[in-house]
Amino acid sequence: EEVHVFAPATVANMICGFDILGFAVDEPGDEVIMRKTEKLGIEILKITGDDGKLPLDAMKNTVSHSAWKLFCDLGLQNSFGLSIELHKKMPIGSGLGSSAASTVAGIFALNELLGQPLSKKELLPYCMEGERLACGAAHADNVAPSLFGGITLIPSYEPLLVRSLPVPENLYATLIYPKVEVQTKEARKLIKDKVQLSKAIKQWGNIASLISALYENDYEEIGRSMQDEIIEPNRSLLIPFFDEMKQISLENNALTFGISGSGPTVIALTNDKANAERIEQHLHHFLHIHQIEHQTFVSKI
Ligand code: HSE
């Protein structure tokens, strides 16, 4: 018995909603193949596409670590074993929810293999365990959209709540990944733990307005509200030519521009596919001239 599961990359934070908002893209993403084995325990058979960066040790790998927790909580550890293949089809440490896509694919695969004993909501905490292992914080803004699809909101962590938000018909993400590695763990250390009240007011106004704009298909307001003055000023320093890429995107009618998750991937949002591709071309050309190795993706949200 084996199952194959694909889980998509995600854009956490949606620029203004640190740790509480995120959306899934069509591609890239990761694939997990999981099999039942007679041998007890859990093992990683192979990992491809990671340039040897990920641990094969089952207790250190986010996929097997989280799947094993679920397996044991269901009391199955003495019934049979599990073997896992992980095929990474997206860059690691890119700000596209790489660890989340792998973990979600693994947890979902296990649930399928077992005949769906748990609902997606019940699977979410197990996916978050993978994030805790990956970066030290069990944030859900990558795993929730990767698991549920579309746009998700985490209204609360204690108790853990998740809500799917409406996805307006024409939203496209142009994702540019400049090949510098940013570890989420390190990028989280850059965030100040005190926020000025005037900035907080702006930010919660923007989050509230973004949610209502998603319900109203108000593209202009979606763009206006997706901005961040709390985290972007620090994290953008790790991203080559961030300000220039922002300027080029906004000059080419992007609704907004910002950091995807903890970076270095950046996102330009548009409500027109041709425009999304035009921005991709402009940014590709710009980074090419400046000899910054990069990868680009355009995806419908
Ligand atoms: N909300 C998390 C952060 C996402 O910004 O650190 C990490 O991908």
py3Dmol code that shows the C-alpha trace and the ligand (Angstrom):
import py3Dmol

protein = """\
ATOM      1  CA  GLU A   1       0.000   0.000   0.000  1.00  0.00           C
ATOM      2  CA  GLU A   2       1.347   3.426  -0.884  1.00  0.00           C
ATOM      3  CA  VAL A   3       0.047   6.949  -1.361  1.00  0.00           C
ATOM      4  CA  HIS A   4       1.450   9.880  -3.345  1.00  0.00           C
ATOM      5  CA  VAL A   5       0.656  13.388  -2.094  1.00  0.00           C
ATOM      6  CA  PHE A   6       1.578  16.814  -3.461  1.00  0.00           C
ATOM      7  CA  ALA A   7       1.416  19.862  -1.172  1.00  0.00           C
ATOM      8  CA  PRO A   8       1.862  23.396  -2.509  1.00  0.00           C
ATOM      9  CA  ALA A   9       4.211  26.218  -1.650  1.00  0.00           C
ATOM     10  CA  THR A  10       2.698  29.093   0.292  1.00  0.00           C
ATOM     11  CA  VAL A  11       3.133  32.802   0.837  1.00  0.00           C
ATOM     12  CA  ALA A  12       2.994  33.376   4.587  1.00  0.00           C
ATOM     13  CA  ASN A  13       2.116  36.687   6.241  1.00  0.00           C
ATOM     14  CA  MET A  14       0.410  38.126   3.121  1.00  0.00           C
ATOM     15  CA  ILE A  15       2.726  41.051   3.894  1.00  0.00           C
ATOM     16  CA  CYS A  16       0.603  42.651   6.642  1.00  0.00           C
ATOM     17  CA  GLY A  17      -0.475  39.623   8.705  1.00  0.00           C
ATOM     18  CA  PHE A  18       2.635  38.245  10.378  1.00  0.00           C
ATOM     19  CA  ASP A  19       2.019  34.642  11.491  1.00  0.00           C
ATOM     20  CA  ILE A  20      -1.751  34.831  10.909  1.00  0.00           C
ATOM     21  CA  LEU A  21      -2.343  35.066   7.135  1.00  0.00           C
ATOM     22  CA  GLY A  22      -1.121  33.028   4.197  1.00  0.00           C
ATOM     23  CA  PHE A  23      -2.112  31.685   0.797  1.00  0.00           C
ATOM     24  CA  ALA A  24      -1.265  28.673  -1.339  1.00  0.00           C
ATOM     25  CA  VAL A  25       0.032  28.834  -4.908  1.00  0.00           C
ATOM     26  CA  ASP A  26      -0.422  26.244  -7.690  1.00  0.00           C
ATOM     27  CA  GLU A  27       3.243  25.495  -7.946  1.00  0.00           C
ATOM     28  CA  PRO A  28       5.945  24.807  -6.905  1.00  0.00           C
ATOM     29  CA  GLY A  29       5.381  22.255  -4.137  1.00  0.00           C
ATOM     30  CA  ASP A  30       6.665  18.986  -2.703  1.00  0.00           C
ATOM     31  CA  GLU A  31       5.691  15.372  -3.123  1.00  0.00           C
ATOM     32  CA  VAL A  32       5.703  12.618  -0.517  1.00  0.00           C
ATOM     33  CA  ILE A  33       5.295   8.917  -1.189  1.00  0.00           C
ATOM     34  CA  MET A  34       4.436   6.929   1.920  1.00  0.00           C
ATOM     35  CA  ARG A  35       4.230   3.176   2.319  1.00  0.00           C
ATOM     36  CA  LYS A  36       3.239   0.770   5.071  1.00  0.00           C
ATOM     37  CA  THR A  37       6.046  -1.616   5.979  1.00  0.00           C
ATOM     38  CA  GLU A  38       6.206  -4.781   8.019  1.00  0.00           C
ATOM     39  CA  LYS A  39       9.288  -3.500   9.781  1.00  0.00           C
ATOM     40  CA  LEU A  40       8.235  -1.340  12.727  1.00  0.00           C
ATOM     41  CA  GLY A  41       9.404   2.270  13.015  1.00  0.00           C
ATOM     42  CA  ILE A  42       9.653   5.056  10.489  1.00  0.00           C
ATOM     43  CA  GLU A  43      12.374   5.553   7.896  1.00  0.00           C
ATOM     44  CA  ILE A  44      13.216   7.995   5.153  1.00  0.00           C
ATOM     45  CA  LEU A  45      14.016   5.906   2.093  1.00  0.00           C
ATOM     46  CA  LYS A  46      15.178   8.772  -0.028  1.00  0.00           C
ATOM     47  CA  ILE A  47      15.049  12.512  -0.561  1.00  0.00           C
ATOM     48  CA  THR A  48      15.493  14.083  -3.968  1.00  0.00           C
ATOM     49  CA  GLY A  49      15.838  17.718  -5.002  1.00  0.00           C
ATOM     50  CA  ASP A  50      17.415  18.960  -1.770  1.00  0.00           C
ATOM     51  CA  ASP A  51      21.098  18.959  -2.803  1.00  0.00           C
ATOM     52  CA  GLY A  52      21.762  16.762   0.222  1.00  0.00           C
ATOM     53  CA  LYS A  53      20.684  19.527   2.621  1.00  0.00           C
ATOM     54  CA  LEU A  54      17.931  17.714   4.508  1.00  0.00           C
ATOM     55  CA  PRO A  55      18.499  15.132   7.252  1.00  0.00           C
ATOM     56  CA  LEU A  56      17.739  11.497   6.471  1.00  0.00           C
ATOM     57  CA  ASP A  57      17.569  10.811  10.214  1.00  0.00           C
ATOM     58  CA  ALA A  58      13.844  10.193  10.720  1.00  0.00           C
ATOM     59  CA  MET A  59      13.690  12.063  14.030  1.00  0.00           C
ATOM     60  CA  LYS A  60      15.391  15.152  12.620  1.00  0.00           C
ATOM     61  CA  ASN A  61      13.445  15.400   9.390  1.00  0.00           C
ATOM     62  CA  THR A  62      10.255  17.480   9.655  1.00  0.00           C
ATOM     63  CA  VAL A  63       8.212  15.039   7.551  1.00  0.00           C
ATOM     64  CA  SER A  64       8.979  11.882   9.518  1.00  0.00           C
ATOM     65  CA  HIS A  65       9.156  13.679  12.874  1.00  0.00           C
ATOM     66  CA  SER A  66       5.609  15.038  12.563  1.00  0.00           C
ATOM     67  CA  ALA A  67       4.195  11.883  10.924  1.00  0.00           C
ATOM     68  CA  TRP A  68       5.658   9.740  13.705  1.00  0.00           C
ATOM     69  CA  LYS A  69       3.966  11.895  16.331  1.00  0.00           C
ATOM     70  CA  LEU A  70       0.590  11.426  14.661  1.00  0.00           C
ATOM     71  CA  PHE A  71       1.239   7.696  14.174  1.00  0.00           C
ATOM     72  CA  CYS A  72       2.077   7.226  17.869  1.00  0.00           C
ATOM     73  CA  ASP A  73      -0.865   9.366  19.045  1.00  0.00           C
ATOM     74  CA  LEU A  74      -3.094   6.966  17.105  1.00  0.00           C
ATOM     75  CA  GLY A  75      -1.403   4.090  18.948  1.00  0.00           C
ATOM     76  CA  LEU A  76      -0.218   2.378  15.754  1.00  0.00           C
ATOM     77  CA  GLN A  77       3.525   2.246  16.383  1.00  0.00           C
ATOM     78  CA  ASN A  78       3.452  -1.475  17.209  1.00  0.00           C
ATOM     79  CA  SER A  79       1.138  -2.471  14.347  1.00  0.00           C
ATOM     80  CA  PHE A  80       3.293  -1.734  11.288  1.00  0.00           C
ATOM     81  CA  GLY A  81       5.977   0.663  10.095  1.00  0.00           C
ATOM     82  CA  LEU A  82       6.233   3.520   7.612  1.00  0.00           C
ATOM     83  CA  SER A  83       8.659   4.385   4.883  1.00  0.00           C
ATOM     84  CA  ILE A  84       8.861   7.781   3.234  1.00  0.00           C
ATOM     85  CA  GLU A  85      10.186   9.228   0.007  1.00  0.00           C
ATOM     86  CA  LEU A  86      10.373  13.008  -0.185  1.00  0.00           C
ATOM     87  CA  HIS A  87      10.699  14.664  -3.579  1.00  0.00           C
ATOM     88  CA  LYS A  88      11.488  18.337  -3.095  1.00  0.00           C
ATOM     89  CA  LYS A  89      10.383  20.383  -6.046  1.00  0.00           C
ATOM     90  CA  MET A  90      10.982  23.780  -4.535  1.00  0.00           C
ATOM     91  CA  PRO A  91      13.909  25.683  -3.043  1.00  0.00           C
ATOM     92  CA  ILE A  92      14.766  25.294   0.647  1.00  0.00           C
ATOM     93  CA  GLY A  93      15.111  28.389   2.858  1.00  0.00           C
ATOM     94  CA  SER A  94      13.393  30.471   0.195  1.00  0.00           C
ATOM     95  CA  GLY A  95      10.395  31.957   2.025  1.00  0.00           C
ATOM     96  CA  LEU A  96       7.971  29.802   0.056  1.00  0.00           C
ATOM     97  CA  GLY A  97       7.078  27.492   2.920  1.00  0.00           C
ATOM     98  CA  SER A  98       9.395  24.694   1.867  1.00  0.00           C
ATOM     99  CA  SER A  99       9.362  22.833   5.181  1.00  0.00           C
ATOM    100  CA  ALA A 100       5.597  23.350   5.426  1.00  0.00           C
ATOM    101  CA  ALA A 101       4.920  21.822   1.995  1.00  0.00           C
ATOM    102  CA  SER A 102       6.967  18.725   2.890  1.00  0.00           C
ATOM    103  CA  THR A 103       5.365  18.328   6.314  1.00  0.00           C
ATOM    104  CA  VAL A 104       1.838  18.840   5.036  1.00  0.00           C
ATOM    105  CA  ALA A 105       2.400  16.324   2.229  1.00  0.00           C
ATOM    106  CA  GLY A 106       3.677  13.824   4.817  1.00  0.00           C
ATOM    107  CA  ILE A 107       0.883  14.299   7.348  1.00  0.00           C
ATOM    108  CA  PHE A 108      -1.782  14.247   4.637  1.00  0.00           C
ATOM    109  CA  ALA A 109      -0.223  11.124   3.125  1.00  0.00           C
ATOM    110  CA  LEU A 110      -0.275   9.344   6.482  1.00  0.00           C
ATOM    111  CA  ASN A 111      -3.916  10.252   7.056  1.00  0.00           C
ATOM    112  CA  GLU A 112      -4.800   8.903   3.583  1.00  0.00           C
ATOM    113  CA  LEU A 113      -2.796   5.735   4.172  1.00  0.00           C
ATOM    114  CA  LEU A 114      -4.795   5.158   7.361  1.00  0.00           C
ATOM    115  CA  GLY A 115      -8.182   5.766   5.714  1.00  0.00           C
ATOM    116  CA  GLN A 116      -8.650   9.381   6.837  1.00  0.00           C
ATOM    117  CA  PRO A 117      -9.140   8.959  10.601  1.00  0.00           C
ATOM    118  CA  LEU A 118      -8.617  12.719  11.167  1.00  0.00           C
ATOM    119  CA  SER A 119     -10.124  15.871   9.667  1.00  0.00           C
ATOM    120  CA  LYS A 120      -7.882  18.540   8.156  1.00  0.00           C
ATOM    121  CA  LYS A 121      -8.453  20.697  11.247  1.00  0.00           C
ATOM    122  CA  GLU A 122      -7.207  17.856  13.408  1.00  0.00           C
ATOM    123  CA  LEU A 123      -4.156  17.399  11.191  1.00  0.00           C
ATOM    124  CA  LEU A 124      -3.113  21.052  11.510  1.00  0.00           C
ATOM    125  CA  PRO A 125      -1.369  20.816  14.936  1.00  0.00           C
ATOM    126  CA  TYR A 126       0.738  17.906  13.639  1.00  0.00           C
ATOM    127  CA  CYS A 127       1.803  19.976  10.645  1.00  0.00           C
ATOM    128  CA  MET A 128       2.726  22.800  13.027  1.00  0.00           C
ATOM    129  CA  GLU A 129       5.022  20.416  14.906  1.00  0.00           C
ATOM    130  CA  GLY A 130       7.083  20.160  11.718  1.00  0.00           C
ATOM    131  CA  GLU A 131       7.442  23.950  11.719  1.00  0.00           C
ATOM    132  CA  ARG A 132       8.536  23.918  15.340  1.00  0.00           C
ATOM    133  CA  LEU A 133      11.297  21.501  14.406  1.00  0.00           C
ATOM    134  CA  ALA A 134      12.241  23.507  11.309  1.00  0.00           C
ATOM    135  CA  CYS A 135      12.470  26.978  12.824  1.00  0.00           C
ATOM    136  CA  GLY A 136      11.735  26.815  16.530  1.00  0.00           C
ATOM    137  CA  ALA A 137       8.272  28.382  16.231  1.00  0.00           C
ATOM    138  CA  ALA A 138       5.094  26.406  15.531  1.00  0.00           C
ATOM    139  CA  HIS A 139       3.662  29.073  13.229  1.00  0.00           C
ATOM    140  CA  ALA A 140       0.704  27.957  11.103  1.00  0.00           C
ATOM    141  CA  ASP A 141       0.645  30.540   8.325  1.00  0.00           C
ATOM    142  CA  ASN A 142       2.428  28.238   5.849  1.00  0.00           C
ATOM    143  CA  VAL A 143       1.050  24.855   6.874  1.00  0.00           C
ATOM    144  CA  ALA A 144      -2.600  26.019   7.058  1.00  0.00           C
ATOM    145  CA  PRO A 145      -2.823  27.318   3.454  1.00  0.00           C
ATOM    146  CA  SER A 146      -0.752  24.372   2.205  1.00  0.00           C
ATOM    147  CA  LEU A 147      -3.191  21.973   3.890  1.00  0.00           C
ATOM    148  CA  PHE A 148      -6.487  23.747   3.175  1.00  0.00           C
ATOM    149  CA  GLY A 149      -5.604  25.564  -0.055  1.00  0.00           C
ATOM    150  CA  GLY A 150      -6.616  29.144  -0.877  1.00  0.00           C
ATOM    151  CA  ILE A 151      -6.229  31.928   1.655  1.00  0.00           C
ATOM    152  CA  THR A 152      -6.270  31.107   5.349  1.00  0.00           C
ATOM    153  CA  LEU A 153      -6.455  33.126   8.536  1.00  0.00           C
ATOM    154  CA  ILE A 154      -5.297  31.941  11.955  1.00  0.00           C
ATOM    155  CA  PRO A 155      -7.538  34.057  14.216  1.00  0.00           C
ATOM    156  CA  SER A 156      -5.963  32.514  17.327  1.00  0.00           C
ATOM    157  CA  TYR A 157      -3.171  30.152  18.347  1.00  0.00           C
ATOM    158  CA  GLU A 158      -4.553  29.401  21.792  1.00  0.00           C
ATOM    159  CA  PRO A 159      -7.008  27.906  21.183  1.00  0.00           C
ATOM    160  CA  LEU A 160      -5.899  27.090  17.651  1.00  0.00           C
ATOM    161  CA  LEU A 161      -8.437  28.396  15.147  1.00  0.00           C
ATOM    162  CA  VAL A 162      -8.259  28.409  11.362  1.00  0.00           C
ATOM    163  CA  ARG A 163     -10.571  30.004   8.801  1.00  0.00           C
ATOM    164  CA  SER A 164     -10.604  29.890   5.032  1.00  0.00           C
ATOM    165  CA  LEU A 165     -11.113  33.291   3.422  1.00  0.00           C
ATOM    166  CA  PRO A 166     -12.648  33.947  -0.004  1.00  0.00           C
ATOM    167  CA  VAL A 167     -10.218  34.004  -2.917  1.00  0.00           C
ATOM    168  CA  PRO A 168     -11.074  36.758  -5.404  1.00  0.00           C
ATOM    169  CA  GLU A 169     -11.393  35.529  -8.996  1.00  0.00           C
ATOM    170  CA  ASN A 170      -8.335  37.264 -10.463  1.00  0.00           C
ATOM    171  CA  LEU A 171      -5.390  37.323  -8.121  1.00  0.00           C
ATOM    172  CA  TYR A 172      -1.939  36.434  -9.424  1.00  0.00           C
ATOM    173  CA  ALA A 173       1.331  36.210  -7.550  1.00  0.00           C
ATOM    174  CA  THR A 174       4.646  36.897  -9.245  1.00  0.00           C
ATOM    175  CA  LEU A 175       7.251  35.261  -7.025  1.00  0.00           C
ATOM    176  CA  ILE A 176      10.912  36.080  -7.368  1.00  0.00           C
ATOM    177  CA  TYR A 177      13.402  34.017  -5.438  1.00  0.00           C
ATOM    178  CA  PRO A 178      16.886  35.578  -5.378  1.00  0.00           C
ATOM    179  CA  LYS A 179      19.219  32.717  -4.515  1.00  0.00           C
ATOM    180  CA  VAL A 180      20.463  33.801  -1.136  1.00  0.00           C
ATOM    181  CA  GLU A 181      19.508  31.584   1.758  1.00  0.00           C
ATOM    182  CA  VAL A 182      17.512  33.084   4.612  1.00  0.00           C
ATOM    183  CA  GLN A 183      16.741  30.771   7.511  1.00  0.00           C
ATOM    184  CA  THR A 184      13.363  31.522   9.081  1.00  0.00           C
ATOM    185  CA  LYS A 185      14.928  31.001  12.493  1.00  0.00           C
ATOM    186  CA  GLU A 186      17.447  33.793  11.807  1.00  0.00           C
ATOM    187  CA  ALA A 187      14.894  36.025  10.090  1.00  0.00           C
ATOM    188  CA  ARG A 188      12.647  35.798  13.145  1.00  0.00           C
ATOM    189  CA  LYS A 189      15.475  37.079  15.331  1.00  0.00           C
ATOM    190  CA  LEU A 190      15.519  40.298  13.294  1.00  0.00           C
ATOM    191  CA  ILE A 191      12.052  41.235  14.437  1.00  0.00           C
ATOM    192  CA  LYS A 192      11.861  43.676  17.291  1.00  0.00           C
ATOM    193  CA  ASP A 193       9.636  42.525  20.117  1.00  0.00           C
ATOM    194  CA  LYS A 194       8.270  45.997  20.794  1.00  0.00           C
ATOM    195  CA  VAL A 195       6.028  47.717  18.278  1.00  0.00           C
ATOM    196  CA  GLN A 196       5.245  51.416  18.265  1.00  0.00           C
ATOM    197  CA  LEU A 197       1.542  52.027  18.851  1.00  0.00           C
ATOM    198  CA  SER A 198       1.141  54.222  15.757  1.00  0.00           C
ATOM    199  CA  LYS A 199       2.588  51.436  13.593  1.00  0.00           C
ATOM    200  CA  ALA A 200       0.421  48.819  15.276  1.00  0.00           C
ATOM    201  CA  ILE A 201      -2.686  50.907  14.568  1.00  0.00           C
ATOM    202  CA  LYS A 202      -1.744  51.098  10.909  1.00  0.00           C
ATOM    203  CA  GLN A 203      -1.081  47.376  10.744  1.00  0.00           C
ATOM    204  CA  TRP A 204      -4.305  46.182  12.353  1.00  0.00           C
ATOM    205  CA  GLY A 205      -6.241  48.657  10.235  1.00  0.00           C
ATOM    206  CA  ASN A 206      -4.632  47.108   7.177  1.00  0.00           C
ATOM    207  CA  ILE A 207      -5.348  43.530   8.250  1.00  0.00           C
ATOM    208  CA  ALA A 208      -8.990  44.311   8.990  1.00  0.00           C
ATOM    209  CA  SER A 209      -9.351  46.088   5.674  1.00  0.00           C
ATOM    210  CA  LEU A 210      -7.643  43.287   3.742  1.00  0.00           C
ATOM    211  CA  ILE A 211     -10.142  40.759   5.094  1.00  0.00           C
ATOM    212  CA  SER A 212     -13.113  42.889   4.126  1.00  0.00           C
ATOM    213  CA  ALA A 213     -11.595  43.643   0.697  1.00  0.00           C
ATOM    214  CA  LEU A 214     -11.223  39.886   0.034  1.00  0.00           C
ATOM    215  CA  TYR A 215     -14.961  39.494   0.665  1.00  0.00           C
ATOM    216  CA  GLU A 216     -15.740  42.422  -1.630  1.00  0.00           C
ATOM    217  CA  ASN A 217     -13.328  41.600  -4.485  1.00  0.00           C
ATOM    218  CA  ASP A 218     -11.871  45.057  -4.014  1.00  0.00           C
ATOM    219  CA  TYR A 219      -8.495  44.618  -5.722  1.00  0.00           C
ATOM    220  CA  GLU A 220      -7.284  48.133  -5.131  1.00  0.00           C
ATOM    221  CA  GLU A 221      -7.944  47.898  -1.408  1.00  0.00           C
ATOM    222  CA  ILE A 222      -6.371  44.428  -1.268  1.00  0.00           C
ATOM    223  CA  GLY A 223      -3.197  45.995  -2.638  1.00  0.00           C
ATOM    224  CA  ARG A 224      -3.330  49.087  -0.436  1.00  0.00           C
ATOM    225  CA  SER A 225      -3.807  47.095   2.734  1.00  0.00           C
ATOM    226  CA  MET A 226      -1.050  44.575   2.038  1.00  0.00           C
ATOM    227  CA  GLN A 227       1.837  46.624   3.364  1.00  0.00           C
ATOM    228  CA  ASP A 228       4.053  46.310   6.383  1.00  0.00           C
ATOM    229  CA  GLU A 229       6.169  48.831   8.225  1.00  0.00           C
ATOM    230  CA  ILE A 230       6.951  46.643  11.207  1.00  0.00           C
ATOM    231  CA  ILE A 231       8.950  43.723   9.818  1.00  0.00           C
ATOM    232  CA  GLU A 232       9.829  44.610   6.233  1.00  0.00           C
ATOM    233  CA  PRO A 233      12.331  47.373   7.087  1.00  0.00           C
ATOM    234  CA  ASN A 234      14.563  44.844   8.900  1.00  0.00           C
ATOM    235  CA  ARG A 235      14.073  41.725   6.856  1.00  0.00           C
ATOM    236  CA  SER A 236      14.331  43.474   3.490  1.00  0.00           C
ATOM    237  CA  LEU A 237      17.988  44.206   4.271  1.00  0.00           C
ATOM    238  CA  LEU A 238      18.707  40.509   3.645  1.00  0.00           C
ATOM    239  CA  ILE A 239      17.177  40.653   0.169  1.00  0.00           C
ATOM    240  CA  PRO A 240      19.342  41.938  -2.693  1.00  0.00           C
ATOM    241  CA  PHE A 241      17.799  44.934  -4.516  1.00  0.00           C
ATOM    242  CA  PHE A 242      14.562  44.775  -2.531  1.00  0.00           C
ATOM    243  CA  ASP A 243      13.778  48.479  -2.931  1.00  0.00           C
ATOM    244  CA  GLU A 244      14.567  48.448  -6.637  1.00  0.00           C
ATOM    245  CA  MET A 245      12.393  45.378  -7.240  1.00  0.00           C
ATOM    246  CA  LYS A 246       9.580  47.037  -5.312  1.00  0.00           C
ATOM    247  CA  GLN A 247       9.841  50.178  -7.390  1.00  0.00           C
ATOM    248  CA  ILE A 248       9.860  48.261 -10.683  1.00  0.00           C
ATOM    249  CA  SER A 249       6.822  46.213  -9.626  1.00  0.00           C
ATOM    250  CA  LEU A 250       4.776  49.189  -8.479  1.00  0.00           C
ATOM    251  CA  GLU A 251       5.691  51.149 -11.642  1.00  0.00           C
ATOM    252  CA  ASN A 252       4.336  48.199 -13.586  1.00  0.00           C
ATOM    253  CA  ASN A 253       0.956  48.272 -11.875  1.00  0.00           C
ATOM    254  CA  ALA A 254       1.480  45.678  -9.158  1.00  0.00           C
ATOM    255  CA  LEU A 255      -1.262  45.997  -6.553  1.00  0.00           C
ATOM    256  CA  THR A 256       1.399  45.551  -3.910  1.00  0.00           C
ATOM    257  CA  PHE A 257       4.900  44.187  -3.343  1.00  0.00           C
ATOM    258  CA  GLY A 258       6.554  42.671  -0.283  1.00  0.00           C
ATOM    259  CA  ILE A 259       8.354  39.742   1.298  1.00  0.00           C
ATOM    260  CA  SER A 260       6.988  36.217   1.018  1.00  0.00           C
ATOM    261  CA  GLY A 261       7.140  34.643   4.483  1.00  0.00           C
ATOM    262  CA  SER A 262      10.543  35.304   5.966  1.00  0.00           C
ATOM    263  CA  GLY A 263      12.143  35.841   2.534  1.00  0.00           C
ATOM    264  CA  PRO A 264      14.246  36.092   0.454  1.00  0.00           C
ATOM    265  CA  THR A 265      11.420  35.416  -2.041  1.00  0.00           C
ATOM    266  CA  VAL A 266       9.465  38.553  -2.821  1.00  0.00           C
ATOM    267  CA  ILE A 267       5.951  38.781  -4.146  1.00  0.00           C
ATOM    268  CA  ALA A 268       4.249  41.189  -6.506  1.00  0.00           C
ATOM    269  CA  LEU A 269       0.471  40.851  -6.568  1.00  0.00           C
ATOM    270  CA  THR A 270      -1.715  41.698  -9.573  1.00  0.00           C
ATOM    271  CA  ASN A 271      -5.245  41.076 -10.805  1.00  0.00           C
ATOM    272  CA  ASP A 272      -4.190  40.373 -14.359  1.00  0.00           C
ATOM    273  CA  LYS A 273      -2.169  37.383 -15.576  1.00  0.00           C
ATOM    274  CA  ALA A 274      -0.468  39.215 -18.431  1.00  0.00           C
ATOM    275  CA  ASN A 275       0.588  41.923 -16.004  1.00  0.00           C
ATOM    276  CA  ALA A 276       1.939  39.314 -13.580  1.00  0.00           C
ATOM    277  CA  GLU A 277       4.052  37.874 -16.401  1.00  0.00           C
ATOM    278  CA  ARG A 278       5.212  41.329 -17.475  1.00  0.00           C
ATOM    279  CA  ILE A 279       6.438  42.048 -13.933  1.00  0.00           C
ATOM    280  CA  GLU A 280       8.165  38.664 -13.901  1.00  0.00           C
ATOM    281  CA  GLN A 281      10.011  39.598 -17.104  1.00  0.00           C
ATOM    282  CA  HIS A 282      11.029  43.031 -15.800  1.00  0.00           C
ATOM    283  CA  LEU A 283      12.354  41.645 -12.517  1.00  0.00           C
ATOM    284  CA  HIS A 284      14.073  38.747 -14.242  1.00  0.00           C
ATOM    285  CA  HIS A 285      15.793  41.172 -16.592  1.00  0.00           C
ATOM    286  CA  PHE A 286      16.785  43.477 -13.728  1.00  0.00           C
ATOM    287  CA  LEU A 287      18.284  40.688 -11.596  1.00  0.00           C
ATOM    288  CA  HIS A 288      20.023  39.210 -14.619  1.00  0.00           C
ATOM    289  CA  ILE A 289      21.765  42.528 -15.330  1.00  0.00           C
ATOM    290  CA  HIS A 290      22.860  42.693 -11.692  1.00  0.00           C
ATOM    291  CA  GLN A 291      24.080  39.098 -11.827  1.00  0.00           C
ATOM    292  CA  ILE A 292      21.800  37.863  -9.060  1.00  0.00           C
ATOM    293  CA  GLU A 293      20.954  34.219  -9.560  1.00  0.00           C
ATOM    294  CA  HIS A 294      17.218  33.749  -9.195  1.00  0.00           C
ATOM    295  CA  GLN A 295      14.133  31.714  -9.962  1.00  0.00           C
ATOM    296  CA  THR A 296      10.686  33.065 -10.828  1.00  0.00           C
ATOM    297  CA  PHE A 297       7.165  31.678 -10.579  1.00  0.00           C
ATOM    298  CA  VAL A 298       3.805  33.101 -11.604  1.00  0.00           C
ATOM    299  CA  SER A 299       0.788  31.507 -10.004  1.00  0.00           C
ATOM    300  CA  LYS A 300      -2.910  32.087  -9.642  1.00  0.00           C
ATOM    301  CA  ILE A 301      -3.969  32.285  -6.019  1.00  0.00           C
TER     302      ILE A 301
END
"""
ligand_1 = """\
8
HSE
N 5.270 33.943 9.633
C 6.540 33.316 9.439
C 7.623 34.377 9.510
C 6.565 32.647 8.089
O 7.448 35.418 8.877
O 8.615 34.166 10.187
C 7.858 31.958 7.782
O 7.794 31.427 6.479
"""
view = py3Dmol.view(width=600, height=400)
view.addModel(protein, "pdb")
view.setStyle({"model": 0}, {"cartoon": {"style": "trace"}})
view.addModel(ligand_1, "xyz")
view.setStyle({"model": 1}, {"stick": {}})
view.zoomTo()
view.show()
